[in-house]
Amino acid sequence: MTPRINPITPRLGWDVLSPTQLEQIHEATLDVLETVGVRFPSERALDVLEENGCGVDRATQMVKLPRAVVMEAVSAVPDSYVLAGRDPACDMLIDGRHCYLSNDASGVFVRDHHSGEKRPSTKADAATSARFVDALPNVSFCWGPAVTSQDVPPATKALHDAEAVFTNTAKHFQTVTTVGELPARYLVEMAAVIAGGSDALRTRPILSFMQCTVDPLAHDGPNLEANLVAAEHGLAGGFMPMPLAAGTGPATLAGTLVIQNAGTLSGVVLLELAQPGVPAFFAGAPSVIDLTTGGYTGGSPEDYLLAAAANQLAYFYGVPMAMGTMATGAKEPDWQAAVDDSLSTFASVMTGADMMNGCGLLDGSKILSYPHMVMESEIYGIVQKVADGIVVDDETLALDVIKRVGSNGTYLAEKHTRRHAQDVWRPTIWDRTPYDSWLREGKKGALEKATETADEILAHHRPEPLPEDVAAELRAIVARADAELAGA
């Protein structure tokens, strides 16, 4: 039976930073937090920080975080916790030993993979994207959804997105579009209905929150309010800086890492001061500015180094990490997309990112392509096999078999071969057919096979449905939110 989710458990590792360099970035980060500070534009956040010994300037909303407060707060993050799925087979153990992939989130266009045309996304597309994620074992959780509901009231878009996700996948849902206290409370209410109540949701958290920071060295007020609501209910939360070197971060990678580290660390400190021991995580998508356009690169050598180093820093503090991965700048699922996605996934896995966000979007996380997501799932499988390394023991050395087969023999009929043949990685869409067969079959390559796979999933995959009374209650909550918030 095909597993519902398929995390990577890497045996191999890659250290981009030496222990000395980690310590240097850590010390520089504490210096910045203590002397420059971070902006927290939320009265509730300022109250929490001031009550716990931070220097708060109410006029500027800048907060200076003493070293001792930072280190004590970050030490309260649990060593491990579960991000639950509606289906227990989709539970993710966040313990520093597994890497889980999600889809990318908050795209605004869908690419028709037959005509090549792109169009604005709708709530129906958000639902379809969640259903597609539900079908792919290599995609362990739903981040987002992949595209947003642009045909609903903007003030309640996140709740419409959530309804689309909850009703179309039994995998864990991590929201990245829910901002503000009231929308967050509505979303927690929706999750509690599915889980069986607030206490049941705390026991089996089918929902977690991620928010972006405002680089450099600032948070967004509604984002802070949403994550504080999550923490109240024992739900995991994290903050994702996205500094651009030479733009919203220094031109040097080390300096940009300080900005990245200060942003995500300060957010986790707030959550732990507000609710000590609440599950929390670091997040990040550091990159470099495109020196021609001034925009986000969506794939560069610096991105892979920054991602790997940020993951190392998370483990330096003993905090789980969610790293932006696979967000290619390519406009189509082409060789550029393959290179970006392969190297970014390699960097994230080899440095142990607990969560990797995520696959499926092109053009710097704007355009959803289903064949692209299928091909990224294949890339994930390749990296999974590489990260597994080489096992050397009596069984794998196979001396008895080698002696028995001897010179000029074959291993095909050996029991040892039958035991280990399943260990050999096999492609699902990569083309390995003989050239003549490839010609006869219409010159189908990876993209053509991925398109066939995507069409098959879209036509036939149906997720485990919510009970109708639960689905009806979700609709009622969203309608209530529309009535209260849509005019905001």
C-alpha positions in Angstrom: 0.0 0.0 0.0 1.3 3.4 -1.0 2.1 5.5 2.2 0.1 8.7 2.7 3.2 10.7 3.3 6.9 9.9 2.6 9.3 12.0 4.6 13.1 12.0 4.0 15.2 10.7 6.9 18.7 11.8 5.7 21.8 9.8 6.8 24.1 12.3 5.1 24.7 15.9 6.2 26.3 19.1 4.8 27.8 21.8 7.0 28.1 25.1 5.2 29.2 27.0 8.4 31.9 25.9 10.8 31.2 25.9 14.5 33.2 29.1 14.8 31.2 30.7 12.1 27.9 29.7 13.7 29.0 31.2 16.9 30.0 34.4 15.1 26.6 34.8 13.5 24.8 33.9 16.7 26.8 36.6 18.6 26.2 39.2 15.9 22.4 38.4 16.0 22.3 38.8 19.8 24.2 42.1 19.4 21.6 43.4 16.9 18.6 42.2 18.9 20.0 43.9 22.1 21.3 47.2 20.6 19.3 47.9 17.4 16.1 45.9 18.2 13.2 44.7 16.2 9.9 46.5 15.4 6.8 44.9 16.9 3.7 46.9 15.7 1.3 45.3 18.1 0.2 46.5 21.5 -0.4 42.9 22.6 3.1 41.9 21.5 4.6 45.0 23.1 2.9 44.2 26.4 4.2 40.6 26.4 7.8 41.8 25.7 7.8 44.6 28.2 6.4 42.3 30.9 9.3 40.0 30.3 12.2 42.5 30.6 12.6 43.8 27.1 13.2 47.4 26.3 10.1 48.7 24.7 9.8 52.1 22.9 6.0 52.6 22.5 6.5 55.6 20.2 8.6 53.7 17.6 7.3 50.2 18.5 11.0 49.1 18.6 11.9 46.5 21.1 15.4 45.7 22.3 15.7 42.1 23.4 18.3 41.3 26.1 20.5 38.3 25.5 19.4 36.5 28.6 15.7 36.9 27.7 16.3 35.6 24.1 18.3 32.5 25.2 15.9 31.6 28.0 12.8 31.9 25.7 14.3 29.9 22.8 15.3 27.1 25.2 11.5 26.6 26.0 10.7 25.4 22.4 9.8 21.7 22.7 12.4 19.2 21.4 9.8 17.4 19.4 6.1 17.6 18.6 3.5 16.3 16.1 1.8 18.3 13.4 -1.2 16.1 12.9 -3.2 15.3 9.8 -6.9 14.8 9.8 -5.8 11.3 8.7 -3.4 10.0 11.4 -1.4 8.3 8.7 -0.4 11.9 7.7 0.9 12.9 11.1 4.4 14.6 10.9 6.8 14.0 13.8 8.9 17.2 14.0 12.0 15.9 15.8 15.0 17.0 13.9 15.4 13.7 12.0 12.8 14.0 9.3 12.3 16.4 6.3 8.8 17.0 5.1 7.9 18.7 1.8 4.8 20.9 1.2 3.4 22.7 -1.8 4.4 26.3 -2.3 1.7 28.8 -1.2 -0.2 31.9 -2.1 0.2 31.8 -5.9 -2.1 34.0 -7.9 -2.2 32.4 -11.3 -2.9 28.9 -12.6 -1.2 27.7 -15.8 -3.3 25.5 -18.1 -0.8 22.7 -18.8 -2.4 22.0 -22.2 -2.9 25.5 -23.7 -0.1 27.1 -21.8 -2.3 30.0 -20.8 -2.3 31.5 -17.3 -5.4 32.9 -15.5 -6.1 34.3 -12.0 -6.8 31.7 -9.3 -10.2 31.1 -7.7 -11.5 29.3 -4.6 -12.2 26.3 -6.8 -8.5 26.3 -7.8 -7.5 26.5 -4.1 -9.6 23.4 -3.5 -8.2 21.6 -6.5 -4.6 22.3 -5.5 -5.3 20.9 -2.0 -6.8 17.8 -3.6 -3.7 17.4 -5.8 -1.5 17.7 -2.8 -3.5 15.0 -1.0 -2.7 12.6 -3.9 1.1 12.9 -3.8 2.9 11.0 -1.0 6.1 13.0 -1.4 4.2 16.1 -0.5 3.5 15.6 3.2 1.4 18.7 4.1 -0.6 21.5 2.6 1.0 24.9 3.0 -1.2 27.7 1.9 -3.1 26.5 -0.3 -1.0 26.7 -3.5 -3.1 29.4 -4.9 -5.4 31.9 -3.2 -9.1 32.5 -3.6 -9.3 35.7 -5.5 -13.0 35.6 -6.1 -14.1 36.1 -2.5 -14.0 39.1 -0.1 -10.4 40.0 0.5 -10.9 40.3 4.3 -12.0 36.7 4.6 -9.9 35.2 1.8 -7.8 33.2 4.2 -10.9 31.6 5.7 -12.2 30.6 2.2 -8.7 29.2 1.5 -8.9 27.2 4.7 -12.3 25.8 3.9 -11.0 24.7 0.5 -8.0 23.0 2.1 -9.8 21.3 5.0 -12.4 19.8 2.7 -10.0 18.6 0.1 -7.1 17.0 2.0 -6.6 15.0 5.1 -3.0 16.1 5.4 -1.8 18.7 7.9 -2.6 22.3 7.0 -0.2 25.1 7.7 -1.7 28.5 7.0 0.4 31.3 5.6 -2.4 33.8 4.6 -4.3 34.2 7.9 -3.5 37.6 9.3 -5.2 39.5 12.2 -6.7 38.4 15.4 -10.3 37.9 14.3 -9.5 35.8 11.2 -7.2 33.7 13.2 -9.9 33.0 15.8 -12.3 32.0 13.1 -9.7 29.7 11.6 -9.0 28.1 15.0 -12.7 27.6 15.4 -12.9 25.8 12.0 -10.0 23.5 13.0 -11.6 22.7 16.3 -14.9 21.7 14.6 -12.9 19.2 12.5 -10.8 18.0 15.4 -13.7 17.5 17.8 -13.3 20.5 20.1 -10.6 22.9 21.4 -9.1 20.3 23.7 -9.0 17.7 20.9 -7.3 20.3 18.6 -4.6 20.9 21.2 -4.1 17.2 21.4 -4.1 16.6 17.7 -3.1 19.9 16.1 -4.3 19.6 12.5 -3.4 23.3 11.9 -0.3 25.4 12.3 0.5 29.0 11.5 3.4 30.7 9.6 3.8 34.4 9.1 6.2 36.5 7.1 8.3 39.2 8.7 9.0 42.7 7.3 12.6 42.8 6.4 14.8 44.2 7.7 14.2 43.8 11.5 10.5 44.3 11.7 7.3 42.3 12.1 3.8 43.0 10.7 1.2 43.7 13.3 -1.7 41.5 12.0 0.8 38.7 11.5 1.9 38.9 15.1 -1.7 38.9 16.3 -2.5 35.8 14.3 0.4 33.8 15.6 -0.3 34.9 19.2 -3.9 33.5 18.8 -2.3 30.2 17.5 0.0 30.1 20.6 -3.0 30.6 22.9 -4.4 27.3 21.5 -1.2 25.4 21.7 -0.8 25.5 17.9 2.7 25.6 16.4 3.8 28.9 14.8 6.8 30.4 13.1 7.9 33.6 11.3 9.6 33.6 7.9 12.0 36.4 7.0 12.7 36.7 3.3 15.7 39.1 3.2 17.2 39.9 -0.1 21.0 40.4 0.1 21.9 43.9 -1.2 18.3 45.0 -0.8 16.6 44.2 2.5 19.8 42.6 3.8 23.5 43.5 3.6 25.2 42.6 0.3 27.2 39.9 2.1 25.7 36.5 2.9 26.9 36.5 6.5 25.2 39.9 7.1 22.0 38.7 5.4 22.1 35.6 7.7 22.1 38.0 10.7 19.0 39.7 9.4 17.3 36.3 8.7 18.3 35.0 12.1 17.2 38.1 14.0 13.8 38.1 12.3 12.8 34.5 12.9 14.4 34.3 16.4 12.7 37.4 17.7 9.3 36.0 16.6 9.8 32.7 18.3 11.0 34.6 21.5 7.7 36.4 21.5 5.6 33.2 21.2 7.6 31.5 24.0 7.3 34.6 26.3 3.5 34.6 25.6 2.9 30.9 26.0 6.1 29.1 27.4 6.6 25.7 25.9 4.3 26.3 22.9 5.5 24.4 19.8 7.3 26.8 17.5 9.7 26.8 14.6 12.0 29.0 12.7 11.3 29.7 9.0 13.1 31.4 6.2 13.5 32.1 2.5 16.6 34.2 2.3 17.8 35.2 -1.2 19.7 37.9 -3.1 18.3 40.8 -5.1 18.4 40.5 -8.8 20.9 43.2 -9.8 19.2 43.8 -13.1 15.5 44.0 -12.1 15.7 44.7 -8.4 13.4 41.7 -7.8 13.5 38.3 -6.1 15.9 35.9 -7.9 13.9 32.7 -7.3 17.0 30.5 -7.6 20.6 31.4 -7.4 23.8 29.9 -6.0 23.5 32.2 -3.0 20.0 31.0 -2.3 21.3 27.4 -1.7 24.1 28.6 0.6 21.8 30.9 2.6 19.2 28.1 3.0 21.7 25.6 4.2 23.3 28.1 6.6 19.9 29.1 8.0 19.0 25.5 8.6 22.3 25.1 10.5 21.5 28.1 12.7 18.1 26.6 13.6 19.8 23.5 14.8 22.3 25.6 16.7 19.4 26.8 18.8 17.6 23.4 18.9 14.6 24.8 17.1 12.8 23.1 14.1 13.2 24.9 10.7 10.8 25.5 7.8 12.9 26.5 4.8 11.6 27.9 1.5 12.5 25.2 -1.1 11.8 24.8 -4.8 10.5 28.3 -5.4 12.0 28.6 -8.9 12.0 31.8 -10.9 11.5 29.8 -14.1 8.3 30.7 -16.1 7.8 27.1 -17.3 8.7 23.7 -16.0 11.9 23.6 -17.9 15.6 22.9 -17.3 16.0 26.1 -15.3 13.2 25.0 -13.0 14.8 21.5 -12.7 18.2 23.0 -11.7 16.7 25.4 -9.2 14.5 22.8 -7.6 17.1 20.1 -7.4 19.8 22.2 -5.8 17.5 23.9 -3.4 16.0 20.6 -2.3 19.5 19.1 -1.9 20.6 22.1 0.2 17.5 21.9 2.5 17.6 18.1 2.9 21.4 17.8 3.5 21.1 20.4 6.2 18.1 18.8 7.8 15.2 21.3 7.2 12.2 19.8 9.1 9.8 21.4 6.7 10.4 22.4 3.2 8.0 24.9 1.6 7.4 24.1 -1.2 6.6 22.7 -4.7 4.2 23.5 -7.5 4.7 27.2 -8.3 6.7 28.9 -11.1 7.8 32.5 -11.6 9.0 33.1 -8.1 5.9 31.5 -6.4 3.2 33.1 -8.6 2.0 30.5 -11.1 0.6 27.0 -10.3 1.5 24.2 -12.6 0.4 20.7 -11.8 2.9 18.8 -14.1 5.6 21.0 -12.5 4.5 19.7 -9.1 4.7 16.1 -10.3 8.2 16.6 -11.6 9.3 18.2 -8.4 8.0 15.2 -6.6 10.3 13.1 -8.7 13.2 15.4 -7.8 12.3 14.9 -4.1 12.6 11.2 -4.6 16.0 11.5 -6.2 17.3 13.7 -3.3 15.8 11.2 -0.8 17.8 8.4 -2.3 21.0 10.4 -2.3 20.5 11.6 1.3 20.1 7.9 2.3 23.8 7.4 1.7 25.5 4.0 1.6 24.9 1.4 4.2 28.0 -0.7 4.9 27.5 -3.9 7.0 27.7 -7.7 6.5 24.5 -7.8 4.6 25.3 -5.0 2.1 28.9 -6.1 1.6 27.5 -9.3 0.2 30.7 -11.3 0.5 28.9 -14.7 0.5 27.0 -13.8 -2.7 30.1 -12.5 -4.4 32.0 -15.7 -3.6 29.1 -17.9 -4.8 28.6 -16.1 -8.1 32.3 -15.8 -8.8 33.8 -14.6 -12.1 31.6 -13.9 -15.1 28.4 -14.8 -13.3 25.1 -12.9 -12.8 23.4 -11.7 -9.7 19.9 -11.5 -11.1 18.6 -14.8 -9.8 20.2 -14.4 -6.3 17.9 -14.2 -3.2 20.1 -11.4 -2.0 19.2 -9.4 -5.2 15.5 -10.1 -4.6 15.8 -8.8 -1.1 17.5 -5.6 -2.1 16.1 -4.8 -5.6 13.4 -2.7 -4.0 16.2 -0.5 -2.6 17.1 0.6 -6.1 15.5 4.0 -7.0 13.1 3.8 -9.9 11.7 6.8 -11.8 8.0 7.4 -12.3 8.3 10.0 -15.1 12.0 10.3 -16.0 12.6 8.7 -19.4 14.9 5.7 -19.6 13.4 3.9 -22.6 15.5 2.8 -25.5 15.8 5.4 -28.2 13.7 3.4 -30.7 10.9 2.9 -28.1 11.0 6.6 -27.3 10.5 7.4 -31.0 7.6 4.9 -31.3 5.9 6.2 -28.2 5.9 9.8 -29.5 9.1 11.2 -28.0 7.6 11.5 -24.5 9.9 13.0 -22.0 9.4 13.9 -18.3 7.1 16.8 -19.0 4.7 14.7 -21.2 4.6 11.9 -18.6 4.2 14.4 -15.7 1.3 15.9 -17.7 -0.4 12.5 -18.0 0.1 11.9 -14.3 -1.3 15.3 -13.4 -4.4 14.7 -15.6 -4.9 11.3 -14.0 -4.8 12.8 -10.5 -7.1 15.7 -11.4 -9.6 13.3 -13.0 -9.7 10.5 -10.5 -8.2 11.4 -7.0 -10.9 12.0 -4.4 -9.7 12.7 -0.8 -11.4 11.4 2.3 -14.4 13.7 2.7 -15.3 15.5 5.8 -18.6 14.4 7.5 -21.4 16.5 5.9 -22.4 18.1 9.2 -18.7 19.2 9.8 -18.5 20.6 6.2 -21.8 22.4 6.8 -20.4 23.9 10.0 -17.3 25.1 8.2 -19.4 26.8 5.6 -21.5 28.5 8.3 -18.4 29.8 10.1 -17.0 31.3 6.9 -20.4 32.9 6.1 -20.4 34.4 9.6 -16.9 35.7 9.1 -18.0 37.2 5.7 -20.9 39.0 7.5 -18.6 40.4 10.2 -15.4 41.1 8.3 -16.1 41.4 4.6 -16.7 45.2 4.9 -13.5 45.8 6.7 
